């Protein structure tokens, strides 16, 4: 099992305790494009060519825990690109 698969499985098993850094690195490894919504903003926008879902993550520090709805939306997008 690869490191990416382990990270994804860990996030799937615990959606309430996912740190920004973990989700950011997973999305990057899966081919998502990250951009910052504004200069100095704490919000990052992720998109993938195979998914119509846009993901917005709020990074209030690298150790900040993401809200569960953001994690679930990211997982939905990941599932969407794996199916295609």
C-alpha positions as CSV (number, residue, x, y, z in Angstrom):
1,X,0.0,0.0,0.0
2,X,1.4,3.4,-1.0
3,X,1.8,6.4,1.2
4,X,-1.0,8.1,-0.7
5,X,-3.3,5.2,-0.2
6,X,-2.5,5.1,3.6
7,X,-3.2,8.8,3.9
8,X,-6.5,8.5,2.0
9,X,-7.6,5.5,4.2
10,X,-6.7,7.4,7.4
11,X,-8.8,10.4,6.3
12,X,-11.7,8.2,5.2
13,X,-11.7,6.6,8.7
14,X,-11.6,9.9,10.6
15,X,-13.2,12.9,8.8
16,X,-13.4,15.0,12.0
17,X,-9.7,15.2,12.7
18,X,-8.0,16.1,9.4
19,X,-5.3,18.7,9.3
20,X,-4.9,21.1,6.4
21,X,-1.4,19.9,5.8
22,X,-2.6,16.3,5.4
23,X,-5.4,17.1,3.0
24,X,-3.2,19.6,1.0
25,X,-0.5,17.0,0.4
26,X,-3.0,14.3,-0.6
27,X,-4.8,16.6,-3.1
28,X,-1.4,17.6,-4.6
29,X,-0.4,14.0,-5.0
30,X,-3.7,13.2,-6.7
31,X,-3.1,15.9,-9.3
32,X,-5.2,18.7,-8.0
33,X,-4.2,22.3,-8.9
34,X,-4.0,24.7,-5.9
35,X,-4.4,28.4,-6.0
36,X,-4.9,31.0,-3.3
37,X,-8.2,32.9,-3.5
38,X,-6.6,36.2,-2.7
39,X,-3.3,37.7,-1.8
40,X,-2.5,36.7,1.8
41,X,-5.8,34.8,2.1
42,X,-6.1,31.7,4.3
43,X,-8.4,30.1,1.8
44,X,-7.1,27.8,-0.9
45,X,-9.0,26.6,-3.9
46,X,-8.4,23.2,-5.5
47,X,-9.5,21.9,-8.9
48,X,-8.9,18.8,-10.9
49,X,-9.4,18.5,-14.7
50,X,-11.5,15.3,-14.3
51,X,-13.9,16.7,-11.6
52,X,-16.4,19.5,-11.8
53,X,-16.3,19.9,-8.0
54,X,-14.3,22.9,-6.7
55,X,-12.8,22.4,-3.2
56,X,-12.1,25.4,-0.9
57,X,-10.1,24.7,2.2
58,X,-9.5,27.3,5.0
59,X,-5.9,27.0,6.3
60,X,-5.8,28.8,9.6
61,X,-2.3,27.5,10.4
62,X,-0.7,24.3,9.1
63,X,-1.8,22.3,12.2
64,X,-5.4,23.6,12.1
65,X,-8.1,20.9,11.8
66,X,-10.4,21.3,8.8
67,X,-14.2,21.5,9.3
68,X,-15.8,18.2,8.5
69,X,-17.9,19.5,5.6
70,X,-14.7,20.6,3.8
71,X,-13.1,17.1,4.2
72,X,-16.3,15.4,3.0
73,X,-16.4,17.6,-0.1
74,X,-12.8,16.8,-0.9
75,X,-13.5,13.1,-0.5
76,X,-16.5,13.4,-2.8
77,X,-14.3,15.0,-5.5
78,X,-11.6,12.3,-5.1
79,X,-14.2,9.6,-5.5
80,X,-15.5,11.5,-8.6
81,X,-12.1,11.4,-10.3
82,X,-11.4,7.7,-9.3
83,X,-14.6,6.6,-11.0
84,X,-13.8,8.4,-14.3
